[in-house]
C-alpha cells in the first residue's frame, strides 16, 4: 500500500512539475506587452519577487528532507525564470517602481532568506530544523497565492481586467491541485496545506475575471457611438476634367444657395399671382434677382 502511495505521489509530483513549469512561463505574454510598450504601466513586481523568494525557500526545505527531488527540480527553474522576470521589470519600470522593487529584493531575498538560513542552522538541529523551515515555506507559499490579490483589488476598483493575468490564475489553480495531492500522499502538511488556499484564491481570481470582463464589454458597447457618414459634395462642370473634383462648399455658401432658391421660388409665385398680364413684371423680377445675396466663387484646384 505504501509502495502504491509512493507511485501516486511521484505521478502527482511529475504533474505538478509540468503545470508549475507552465505557471512560471505564463507571465511571458505580460512581459511581451511591457516590451512592446516599453513601460510596466499598471503591472506590479510583487508576485514575481514573492515567487522568487518562495522558490529559494522550497529548495532549502527540499535539501533538508528526503524524497523531494521533484521539489528541487521545479523550484530551481523557478529561481532562474523569476530572476529574469524581476530583472526585465526593473529595466522598464519607472523610477518609483524600481526603488520599491529593489527594496523588496533586499528585504526578502538578501535579508529574509539569509536570516532564515542563519537562524535555522544555528538554533535548530535534525528533524526540528526541517519542520521549522517547512512552516516558513508554508507561510510564504500562501503569500505566493495571496500576492495576485493586490491585482484583484485593482480590478474591483477600476472595474477593468486589463492588468489581471488570467493565465497565471488558471495555472496556479491547477498547480495547487497537483501539489496538494503530492503533499497529501507524502503526508507532508507543509506541502499540502498552502495549496488548499491556493486553489480557493485561484478560483476567486478566475470568477472575478469572468464577471468584470463581461461588464467591461457592456460598458464599451454602450459608450460606442454610431459613426455618421459625411456626404461628399461634388460639383461637376462640363468644361472640367471628369476626374477632377472641386472642394466641398462651405456652410455659408450652402446657406446662400438655400436663400437664393427660396427667393427664386417666391419671386415666381408673386409674379404669376399679382401681375399675370403686366409686361413690366419680368423687369421687376430681374431687379429683385440683382438684389439677392451673391455666392462666393470657388476656384477649382
Phi, psi and omega per residue, in radians:
X1 nan -0.697 3.121
X2 -1.152 -0.647 3.110
X3 -1.130 -0.714 3.090
X4 -1.095 -0.714 3.104
X5 -1.096 -0.676 3.115
X6 -1.134 -0.683 3.106
X7 -1.131 -0.760 3.121
X8 -1.144 -0.664 3.100
X9 -1.096 -0.724 3.116
X10 -1.129 -0.710 3.139
X11 -1.088 -0.804 3.122
X12 -1.198 -0.544 3.080
X13 -1.150 -0.733 3.086
X14 -1.131 -0.761 3.098
X15 -1.073 -0.711 3.094
X16 -1.108 -0.655 3.073
X17 -1.084 -0.785 -3.111
X18 -1.110 -0.849 -3.106
X19 -1.171 -0.713 3.135
X20 -1.148 -0.576 3.060
X21 -1.052 -0.749 3.094
X22 -1.176 -0.641 3.099
X23 -1.039 -0.797 -3.137
X24 -1.149 -0.483 3.141
X25 -1.584 -0.242 -3.053
X26 -1.075 -0.501 3.103
X27 -1.299 -0.024 -3.105
X28 -0.974 -0.787 3.078
X29 -1.013 -0.629 3.107
X30 -1.095 -0.799 -3.118
X31 -1.295 -0.397 3.031
X32 -1.198 -0.685 3.062
X33 -1.104 -0.732 3.111
X34 -1.073 -0.712 3.138
X35 -1.130 -0.724 -3.122
X36 -1.189 -0.714 -3.099
X37 -1.531 -0.159 -3.135
X38 1.006 0.549 -3.124
X39 -2.749 2.532 3.107
X40 -1.424 -0.242 3.107
X41 0.827 -2.113 -3.069
X42 -1.592 0.070 -3.123
X43 -1.300 2.619 -3.106
X44 -2.025 2.694 -3.129
X45 -1.679 -0.119 -3.067
X46 -0.979 -0.849 -3.113
X47 -1.025 -0.601 -3.066
X48 -1.379 -0.637 3.092
X49 -1.188 -0.764 3.137
X50 -1.145 -0.724 3.117
X51 -1.104 -0.667 3.088
X52 -1.092 -0.828 3.140
X53 -1.094 -0.740 -3.136
X54 -1.110 -0.737 3.126
X55 -1.083 -0.702 3.113
X56 -1.111 -0.708 3.129
X57 -1.140 -0.729 -3.117
X58 -1.166 -0.571 3.057
X59 -1.125 -0.769 3.111
X60 -1.088 -0.738 3.117
X61 -1.120 -0.732 -3.109
X62 -1.102 -0.594 3.111
X63 -1.241 -0.398 3.121
X64 -1.526 -0.223 -3.120
X65 -1.929 3.050 3.085
X66 -1.966 2.730 3.111
X67 1.013 0.687 3.140
X68 -2.180 0.590 -3.125
X69 -1.063 -0.629 -3.114
X70 -1.141 -0.485 3.060
X71 -1.234 -0.657 -3.121
X72 -1.175 -0.739 -3.078
X73 -1.106 -0.869 -3.035
X74 -1.293 -0.617 -3.127
X75 -1.333 -0.439 3.017
X76 -1.137 -0.746 3.065
X77 -1.140 -0.629 3.111
X78 -1.062 -0.769 3.109
X79 -1.074 -0.731 -3.119
X80 -1.113 -0.903 -3.034
X81 -1.287 -0.622 3.129
X82 -1.196 -0.573 3.062
X83 -1.102 -0.696 3.092
X84 -1.124 -0.755 -3.140
X85 -1.067 -0.815 -3.108
X86 -1.116 -0.741 3.098
X87 -1.093 -0.711 3.109
X88 -1.115 -0.727 3.128
X89 -1.104 -0.767 -3.137
X90 -1.101 -0.545 -3.102
X91 -1.199 -0.675 -3.055
X92 -1.806 -0.119 -3.080
X93 -1.318 2.633 3.021
X94 -1.167 2.956 -3.014
X95 -1.021 -0.762 -3.104
X96 -1.112 -0.759 3.133
X97 -1.174 -0.616 3.098
X98 -1.091 -0.801 -3.131
X99 -1.069 -0.784 -3.137
X100 -1.108 -0.721 -3.135
X101 -1.149 -0.751 3.118
X102 -1.100 -0.707 3.106
X103 -1.071 -0.760 3.123
X104 -1.117 -0.693 3.119
X105 -1.105 -0.787 -3.137
X106 -1.162 -0.665 -3.102
X107 -1.255 -0.728 -3.048
X108 -1.608 -1.045 -3.009
X109 -1.201 -0.826 -3.082
X110 -1.433 -1.042 -3.079
X111 -1.244 -0.911 -3.064
X112 -1.127 -0.927 -3.099
X113 -1.137 -0.709 3.099
X114 -1.088 -0.716 -3.135
X115 -1.153 -0.683 3.136
X116 -1.107 -0.761 3.129
X117 -1.104 -0.806 -3.121
X118 -1.102 -0.809 -3.084
X119 -1.144 -0.825 -3.091
X120 -1.214 -0.539 -3.134
X121 -1.299 -0.609 -3.061
X122 -1.686 -0.447 -3.069
X123 -1.776 -0.385 -3.088
X124 -2.191 2.678 -3.134
X125 -2.380 2.674 3.023
X126 1.064 -2.362 -3.067
X127 -1.156 -0.520 -3.127
X128 -1.115 -0.683 3.115
X129 -1.059 -0.781 3.121
X130 -1.086 -0.675 3.139
X131 -1.152 -0.756 -3.134
X132 -1.108 -0.823 3.128
X133 -1.115 -0.628 3.114
X134 -1.084 -0.732 3.116
X135 -1.186 -0.633 3.081
X136 -1.129 -0.718 3.101
X137 -1.100 -0.662 3.127
X138 -1.048 -0.809 -3.117
X139 -1.084 -0.799 -3.069
X140 -1.365 -0.364 2.996
X141 -1.178 -0.651 3.048
X142 -1.095 -0.648 3.123
X143 -1.116 -0.595 3.110
X144 -1.101 -0.719 -3.138
X145 -1.335 -0.522 -3.106
X146 -1.440 -0.458 -3.067
X147 -0.928 -0.770 3.124
X148 -1.144 -0.174 3.117
X149 -1.155 -0.363 3.016
X150 -1.101 -0.636 3.080
X151 -1.254 -0.605 3.093
X152 -1.062 -0.740 3.095
X153 -1.044 -0.710 3.139
X154 -1.159 -0.652 3.116
X155 -1.106 -0.791 -3.135
X156 -1.154 -0.664 -3.102
X157 -1.232 -0.776 -3.073
X158 -1.616 -0.206 -3.077
X159 0.985 0.626 3.132
X160 -2.405 2.434 -3.131
X161 -1.820 0.338 -3.067
X162 -1.045 -0.686 -3.060
X163 -1.813 0.325 3.111
X164 -1.726 2.044 -3.131
X165 -1.348 1.643 -3.078
X166 -1.108 -0.750 -3.131
X167 -1.028 -0.709 3.125
X168 -1.092 -0.722 -3.141
X169 -1.145 -0.744 -3.125
X170 -1.113 -0.854 -3.068
X171 -1.303 -0.484 3.014
X172 -1.126 -0.640 3.108
X173 -1.146 -0.810 3.110
X174 -1.129 -0.698 3.115
X175 -1.105 -0.693 3.126
X176 -1.064 -0.678 3.122
X177 -1.121 -0.830 -3.103
X178 -1.100 -0.818 -3.091
X179 -1.286 -0.413 3.052
X180 -1.125 -0.833 3.135
X181 -1.200 -0.565 3.076
X182 -1.083 -0.844 3.114
X183 -1.187 -0.625 -3.141
X184 -1.131 -0.751 -3.127
X185 -1.247 -0.507 3.064
X186 -1.488 -0.079 -3.091
X187 1.016 0.713 3.116
X188 -1.968 1.780 -3.079
X189 -1.150 -0.494 -3.129
X190 -1.140 -0.463 3.099
X191 -1.567 -0.726 -3.039
X192 -1.292 -0.789 -2.985
X193 -1.024 -0.881 -3.076
X194 -1.128 -0.421 -3.106
X195 -1.330 -0.267 3.016
X196 -1.151 -0.870 3.101
X197 -1.192 -0.552 3.087
X198 -1.048 -0.713 3.105
X199 -1.146 -0.762 -3.126
X200 -1.106 -0.828 -3.130
X201 -1.134 -0.630 3.120
X202 -1.111 -0.783 3.102
X203 -1.088 -0.710 3.126
X204 -1.039 -0.785 -3.128
X205 -1.122 -0.711 -3.139
X206 -1.139 -0.740 3.130
X207 -1.094 -0.786 3.120
X208 -1.093 -0.674 3.131
X209 -1.090 -0.770 3.137
X210 -1.108 -0.769 -3.100
X211 -1.112 -0.909 -3.025
X212 -1.368 -0.403 3.058
X213 -1.218 -0.634 3.076
X214 -1.178 -0.759 3.120
X215 -1.094 -0.675 -3.131
X216 -1.121 -0.685 3.117
X217 -1.151 -0.676 3.133
X218 -1.139 -0.747 -3.133
X219 -1.112 -0.759 3.125
X220 -1.119 -0.634 3.133
X221 -1.190 -0.672 3.137
X222 -1.238 -0.594 -3.105
X223 -1.369 -0.299 -3.099
X224 -1.307 2.058 -3.122
X225 -1.616 2.567 3.098
X226 -1.172 2.421 3.139
X227 -1.368 2.340 3.126
X228 -1.739 2.075 3.137
X229 -1.345 2.271 -3.130
X230 -1.532 2.068 -3.106
X231 -1.163 2.424 3.120
X232 -1.473 2.245 3.128
X233 -1.780 2.038 -3.101
X234 -2.128 2.190 3.101
X235 -1.880 2.068 -3.085
X236 -1.820 2.579 3.115
X237 -2.343 2.416 -3.110
X238 -1.101 -0.589 -3.101
X239 -1.412 -0.105 -3.115
X240 -1.690 2.841 3.091
X241 -1.176 2.433 -3.072
X242 -1.103 -0.525 -3.105
X243 -1.503 -0.098 -3.066
X244 -1.657 2.343 -3.099
X245 -2.078 2.478 3.065
X246 -1.423 2.733 3.081
X247 -1.155 2.741 -3.102
X248 -1.115 2.605 3.123
X249 -1.243 2.542 3.082
X250 -1.366 2.909 -3.135
X251 -1.098 -0.680 -3.139
X252 -1.142 -0.651 3.113
X253 -1.155 -0.695 3.123
X254 -1.115 -0.717 3.130
X255 -1.104 -0.724 3.114
X256 -1.085 -0.668 3.123
X257 -1.119 -0.750 3.139
X258 -1.114 -0.735 3.118
X259 -1.110 -0.727 -3.135
X260 -1.100 -0.763 3.134
X261 -1.103 -0.718 -3.137
X262 -1.148 -0.687 3.128
X263 -1.177 -0.673 3.114
X264 -1.098 -0.772 -3.135
X265 -1.138 -0.781 -3.111
X266 -1.171 -0.594 3.132
X267 -1.152 -0.761 3.119
X268 -1.087 -0.719 -3.119
X269 -1.148 -0.729 -3.130
X270 -1.139 -0.687 -3.100
X271 -1.129 -0.720 -3.093
X272 -1.262 -0.672 -3.029
X273 -1.433 -0.556 -3.030
X274 -1.658 -0.596 -3.081
X275 -2.470 1.197 -3.133
X276 -1.164 -0.467 -3.080
X277 -1.901 0.093 -3.095
X278 -1.532 2.173 -3.102
X279 -1.345 -0.257 -3.133
X280 -1.555 -0.013 -3.102
X281 -1.125 -0.654 -3.137
X282 -1.082 -0.656 3.123
X283 -1.171 -0.702 3.105
X284 -1.092 -0.748 -3.132
X285 -1.103 -0.711 3.129
X286 -1.099 -0.669 3.127
X287 -1.116 -0.675 3.133
X288 -1.163 -0.628 -3.130
X289 -1.136 -0.635 -3.130
X290 -1.128 -0.491 -3.119
X291 -1.485 -0.022 -3.108
X292 -1.288 2.761 3.127
X293 -1.137 2.441 -3.119
X294 -1.582 2.508 3.089
X295 -1.435 2.586 3.046
X296 -1.324 2.455 -3.113
X297 -1.396 2.309 3.126
X298 -1.926 2.050 -3.129
X299 -1.539 2.449 3.137
X300 -1.276 2.341 3.132
X301 -1.578 nan nan
